[in-house]
Amino acid sequence: MTDVATRTWDGMTIPVAGTYRLDQAHKRIGFLARHMMVSPVRGEFSEATAEISVAEDPLLSGVTATIQTASITTGSEDRDTHLKSADFLDVEHYPTLEYRSTGIQWKSTEDPIFYWARLRNHRFGGRGRGHNPPPQTDPGRFVLSGELTVKGITRAVDLQVNFGGARRDPYGQSIFGFSASAEINREDYGLLWNVALESGGVLVGRTVQIEIAGEAIHQT
């Protein structure tokens, strides 16, 4: 095979430019919420698609994703039925969740102590000027800015993305892996149902952790 599956960008092996789609056999679109203010409950959406446009300049890449709300599963049939109802996702009227990226940034992991030391020396000509350590950047971490639409309500959501690497799989396909996370307030999307607890707090936590992992396959 003569075509190239990967390239090098700032010392990191990344996929070649092109269109990639989420591999249905290697994906998890998950979430975590708290029950009774104390215990985590995990769930996921089993049906979702995503298309990733990898640009020549990786920081100009983009993502669109569609999630089928009726595919939600948490391991409890009664709970899943409630989550699909009008109290929560209202799958009858809102069959999908949508995400569209608006930008991507390479995430710096520089120690704040180094940052402030360099800033101080730059401003005031302190001792050691010119000898401060350079900014540290983890080549596999990015911030993907975008817009999440739930029940017809759109809010800005930044995904913290970890790039897992790029290669050719045993079937000759060019692939790359990734994981991503974010935190949202479900009430921002009109998911307001709750029950106040006599001991204080609420039955269902307002904060939801988004947990995503998967592989994407190059489309020829």
Number of C-alpha atoms within 10 A of each C-alpha: 5 4 6 11 21 19 14 10 13 7 8 14 17 22 27 20 17 14 18 22 19 22 17 16 8 11 21 19 20 19 19 18 19 18 14 16 15 11 10 11 13 17 19 19 18 17 17 20 16 19 19 19 18 20 15 13 9 17 14 13 19 20 21 17 18 17 19 17 24 21 16 21 19 17 12 9 10 9 12 16 13 13 20 20 15 15 13 19 23 19 19 12 11 16 17 22 20 19 20 20 20 17 15 20 15 16 18 14 12 14 11 10 9 15 15 11 15 21 15 14 16 15 9 9 12 13 10 11 15 12 9 14 11 11 13 13 14 13 17 16 20 21 18 23 19 20 17 20 17 22 20 13 12 16 13 15 19 21 21 19 22 19 16 15 16 21 19 16 12 7 6 10 15 22 24 24 20 18 19 20 17 15 16 17 13 18 14 13 18 15 18 13 13 13 11 11 12 7 7 9 12 16 16 20 20 19 14 18 17 19 20 18 18 18 21 23 21 23 12 8
